[in-house]
Amino acid sequence: MKTYFVTGGAGFIGSAFVKQVLDRKPDATIVNYDALTYAGNLANLEDVDSDRHQFIRGDICDRAAVMAAMPEGCDAVFNFAAESHVDRSIESADEFLRTNVIGTQVLIDAARTKGVRRFVQVSTDEVMGSLADDTNDYFTEDSLLQPNSPYAASKAAAEFVVRAARETHGVDAVITRCGNNYGPRQFPEKLIPLMIANAFNDEPLPVYGDGRNVRDWIYVGDHCAGIWAAFERGIDGKAYNIGARNEQFNIDVVTSILDALGKPHSLIKYVTDRPGHDRRYAIDPTLAETELGWKPMVTWEDGLRSTIDWYLNNSDWVNNVRNGEYQEYYAKMYGGR
Ligand SMILES: NC(=O)c1ccc[n+]([C@@H]2O[C@H](COP(=O)([O-])OP(=O)(O)OC[C@H]3O[C@@H](n4cnc5c(N)ncnc54)[C@H](O)[C@@H]3O)[C@@H](O)[C@H]2O)c1
């Protein structure tokens, strides 16, 4: 059996990764370590094969707890745990620096002590900043790291923590940088589930600025397969861009959702733009395709349709996460705009 230590495995992407690995790798056992912040949800793990999955609630910044939870000599650490929402980082960056930077250092230190074979840092294309929207430029692995939001800065800093551990201590490490994910079980503060939920409830759909910001969307399962490919076949010390060559204007994503649900475009409400809002992300995934033998399998049309269906068929999940703290957050973010 192989043992993997996954952090943030009760979140959107981490839970999809845990399930995909358990499904595809019968010799895999996963220790899933997650603090269960507002974004972590045990309901995301309800259908997991429990014999090969152990959940431990804990904070990646808690050194003693990480040391106690991480199995000796495990095959990999996959670090998904993070504060992940740009808007929240603009309101307050403290928790982003604590979890995303200090937490990554704690995990690296524990991985060294425990003799972990490989450290996989799940990063984001946002570390590379923004592309102009009137060019054909793409993010490559050689692009400069020039983050523009506190979230992106904390993720870039985490990459440097991992790089330094490799250069200084010889930690075997790979980094993945992915674009915007979509799919089931994404917390509804993020664009696609937010718009699906609001459209379904005939509530206004808040669109930042002119709606012409471009994001490069990928289905969550394709991202997870890319992370696994980087773990299995990635070269020590390298970063790999994971993307599906699927650039979309935000406004087109929103109208596609309205059309799929048969709702009027008059529900769209343009709101004051996010400060420092990156204009365009676009990933060149050639290195991952050639060196890792990875490619995305889910088309935008199929992925968006099945994602919308999932939210429509799982209203209990949606209503549970839209209760309580989420309502306060929503009023704060969009109430005055
Ligand atoms: N969502 C995207 O589009 C996207 C794209 C590229 C990269 N990423 C990266 O992928 C990772 C997962 O993103 P996501 O969208 O699933 O995020 P998410 O917010 O849905 O989940 C984050 C998870 O981390 C846990 N967590 C937060 N702080 C923790 C702490 N201190 N200790 C332990 N656990 C903690 C939360 O409880 C939650 O389960 C993040 O590192 C993010 O930067 C996300």
The ligand as an SDF file (V2000), in Angstrom:
LIG
                    3D

 44 48  0  0  0  0  0  0  0  0999 V2000
  -10.3260   26.9730   -6.8260 N   0  0  0  0  0  0  0  0  0  0  0  0
   -9.5090   27.2080   -7.8380 C   0  0  0  0  0  0  0  0  0  0  0  0
   -9.9620   27.5860   -8.9220 O   0  0  0  0  0  0  0  0  0  0  0  0
   -8.0170   26.9840   -7.7000 C   0  0  0  0  0  0  0  0  0  0  0  0
   -7.2070   27.1120   -8.8260 C   0  0  0  0  0  0  0  0  0  0  0  0
   -5.8370   26.8670   -8.7000 C   0  0  0  0  0  0  0  0  0  0  0  0
   -5.3060   26.4910   -7.4740 C   0  0  0  0  0  0  0  0  0  0  0  0
   -6.1220   26.3800   -6.3810 N   0  0  0  0  0  0  0  0  0  0  0  0
   -5.5200   25.9560   -5.1090 C   0  0  0  0  0  0  0  0  0  0  0  0
   -6.0620   24.6720   -4.8120 O   0  0  0  0  0  0  0  0  0  0  0  0
   -6.1670   24.5060   -3.3940 C   0  0  0  0  0  0  0  0  0  0  0  0
   -7.5700   24.1070   -3.0260 C   0  0  0  0  0  0  0  0  0  0  0  0
   -8.4700   25.1130   -3.4900 O   0  0  0  0  0  0  0  0  0  0  0  0
  -10.0440   24.9790   -3.2390 P   0  0  0  0  0  0  0  0  0  0  0  0
  -10.7180   25.8010   -4.2580 O   0  0  0  0  0  0  0  0  0  0  0  0
  -10.4220   23.5500   -3.0670 O   0  0  0  0  0  0  0  0  0  0  0  0
  -10.1550   25.7200   -1.8280 O   0  0  0  0  0  0  0  0  0  0  0  0
  -11.2860   25.6210   -0.7060 P   0  0  0  0  0  0  0  0  0  0  0  0
  -11.3080   26.9660   -0.0760 O   0  0  0  0  0  0  0  0  0  0  0  0
  -12.5490   25.0380   -1.2530 O   0  0  0  0  0  0  0  0  0  0  0  0
  -10.7080   24.5470    0.3230 O   0  0  0  0  0  0  0  0  0  0  0  0
   -9.6130   24.8070    1.1610 C   0  0  0  0  0  0  0  0  0  0  0  0
   -9.5730   23.7270    2.2220 C   0  0  0  0  0  0  0  0  0  0  0  0
   -8.4340   23.9690    3.0560 O   0  0  0  0  0  0  0  0  0  0  0  0
   -8.8420   23.8540    4.4110 C   0  0  0  0  0  0  0  0  0  0  0  0
   -7.9810   24.7320    5.2280 N   0  0  0  0  0  0  0  0  0  0  0  0
   -7.9620   26.0950    5.2120 C   0  0  0  0  0  0  0  0  0  0  0  0
   -7.0820   26.5390    6.1270 N   0  0  0  0  0  0  0  0  0  0  0  0
   -6.5330   25.4460    6.7120 C   0  0  0  0  0  0  0  0  0  0  0  0
   -5.5440   25.2640    7.7190 C   0  0  0  0  0  0  0  0  0  0  0  0
   -4.9420   26.3050    8.3270 N   0  0  0  0  0  0  0  0  0  0  0  0
   -5.1980   23.9950    8.0640 N   0  0  0  0  0  0  0  0  0  0  0  0
   -5.8030   22.9330    7.4650 C   0  0  0  0  0  0  0  0  0  0  0  0
   -6.7580   23.0520    6.5220 N   0  0  0  0  0  0  0  0  0  0  0  0
   -7.1050   24.2980    6.1460 C   0  0  0  0  0  0  0  0  0  0  0  0
  -10.3020   24.2710    4.4420 C   0  0  0  0  0  0  0  0  0  0  0  0
  -10.9900   23.7580    5.5710 O   0  0  0  0  0  0  0  0  0  0  0  0
  -10.8100   23.6990    3.1230 C   0  0  0  0  0  0  0  0  0  0  0  0
  -11.2540   22.3750    3.2890 O   0  0  0  0  0  0  0  0  0  0  0  0
   -5.7200   25.8310   -2.7750 C   0  0  0  0  0  0  0  0  0  0  0  0
   -4.3830   25.6920   -2.3810 O   0  0  0  0  0  0  0  0  0  0  0  0
   -5.8390   26.8290   -3.9130 C   0  0  0  0  0  0  0  0  0  0  0  0
   -4.9040   27.8710   -3.7680 O   0  0  0  0  0  0  0  0  0  0  0  0
   -7.4700   26.6130   -6.4740 C   0  0  0  0  0  0  0  0  0  0  0  0
  1  2  1  0
  2  3  2  0
  2  4  1  0
  4  5  1  0
  4 44  2  0
  5  6  2  0
  6  7  1  0
  7  8  2  0
  8  9  1  0
  8 44  1  0
  9 10  1  0
  9 42  1  0
 10 11  1  0
 11 12  1  0
 11 40  1  0
 12 13  1  0
 13 14  1  0
 14 15  2  0
 14 16  1  0
 14 17  1  0
 17 18  1  0
 18 19  2  0
 18 20  1  0
 18 21  1  0
 21 22  1  0
 22 23  1  0
 23 24  1  0
 23 38  1  0
 24 25  1  0
 25 26  1  0
 25 36  1  0
 26 27  1  0
 26 35  1  0
 27 28  2  0
 28 29  1  0
 29 30  1  0
 29 35  2  0
 30 31  1  0
 30 32  2  0
 32 33  1  0
 33 34  2  0
 34 35  1  0
 36 37  1  0
 36 38  1  0
 38 39  1  0
 40 41  1  0
 40 42  1  0
 42 43  1  0
M  CHG  2   8   1  16  -1
M  END
$$$$
